């Protein structure tokens, strides 16, 4: 049996060009060193580019202007020498002598003193003459290279020199830059002639190219050098900053033992010492607070446990006295009723304190059971129906969803719903209360909405604080301990859920409990029930005093 193994080539991430944009964007956002280096190199490159362009143009202009002045001076000297020779000659109508003089001037004066073999002479007057010698073209300079504008300028002025930039053929099918200079030349007994000199600027062009290449090489070398220096400097600056950021993150995550390394006596060393001193202070204070919290938790737990035995005895005695209050006089009977009520409230407070101490100690565990949140809400409403009727409050249940069983601790969730409904009855001013149960694919939710006085935003932020009351002057009719909402929030978080609140003065209050369908799932910001009522939703006047919606009978329950 033959087994074939297939191998797959893994391409490095840096070779995948499609990810470069994303990686560069991420580095730009997250790396101070990369961002500073890019900005420094970019600005340096722009500066060097501007300097190189300016220097190249300046050198080019200087070379061209100096060469143009030089060729004009050479052409002027050659023209003056030729004109002096012609002026000193005695022709006396001798055609051959004039032609010999023209050839001698061309050979001995024009080419040598002008410094260029490209010379051309043309007769200006078109009238036939028996004595005037023919013009000539030499060194590759032809009449086609001379522009009409330059010819016209030379013909119209007698003693003035004119010049123009042209492209000279290089013999290989290309062209090189050049300058052509023109001026009139007077021959004895023959009249005026056009005299032109052409100068090749190939050597200047090569010099300019060499200078430009040198400038670009120097510019690129400077850019690389400045980039390397910037990287070195930035590394020496950003490495301590990165260490400080990493150490701060570890300190914030709870690792109180991390410290910054301190080297030298510069500003970073001062920062390191200050940071370490701050970390020492924070560690010391957190340890003190932790020890104090442990002492407080142990104290609350021990006191609560120690109070249970005498409280049980007091409760039994209070129940016995309360049962026989009809045999007492009115004052003693009222005292017995108050004693019985306060002992019951003290027992509730003691139970809540024990629950809070368990939360603080982290010893709370869930007893999960598949439970329908809609049916649980129905049971709570039924158990608190008599209390609602005593306050003249109509409780409605609206449950479009939430019937499917979800793993939860029914005792704790029932305690949350009882607490929310009790607060709604307490502060609902006798107006209707709507309990909504709904669900989606990820979560189930329960909302308790009353239309009472509501709370201000400042009160809403503190509603889950321990022993906090929105209006301490208000009389409690149910008798809470001030720990109910704090315990409810802890129960919700223990399930991995949330307990949110919305309230507005005069608009009532809405609490929304959201639980995940599966334990361990992370809930998003959305909930099957909106915490803040939407515009156009039901108002207190629209609800009226209707009967609660009855749910279908549950199967398999007694």
Secondary structure, DSSP 8 states (H G I E B T S, - for coil): ------------GGG-GGGHHHHHHHHHHH-HHHHHHHHHHHHHHHHHHHHHHHHHHHHHHHHHHHHHHHHHHHHHHHHHHHHHHHHH---TT-HHHHHHHHHHIIIIIIHHHHT-S-EEEEES--S--SS----EEETT--GGGS-HHHHHHHHH-SS--EEEEEEEE-SSS-EEEEEEEEEEEEETTTEEEEEEEEEE-HHHHHHHHHHHHHHHHHHHHHHHHHHHHHHHHHHHHHHHHHHHHHHHHHHHTT-TT------SSSHHHHHHHHHHHHHHHHHHHHHHHHHHHHHHHHHHHHHHHHHHHHHHHHHHHHHHHHHTGGGS-HHHHHHHHHHHHHHHHHHHHHHHHHHHHHHHHT------EEE-HHHHHHHHHHHTHHHHHHTT--EEEEESS--S-EEE-HHHHHHHHHHHHHHHHHHSTT--EEEEEEE-SSEEEEEEEE-SS---HHHHHTTTSTT--S-TTS--SS---S-HHHHHHHHHHHTT-EEEEEEETTTEEEEEEEEESSTT----S--SS-SS--TT---HHHH-S---------TT--
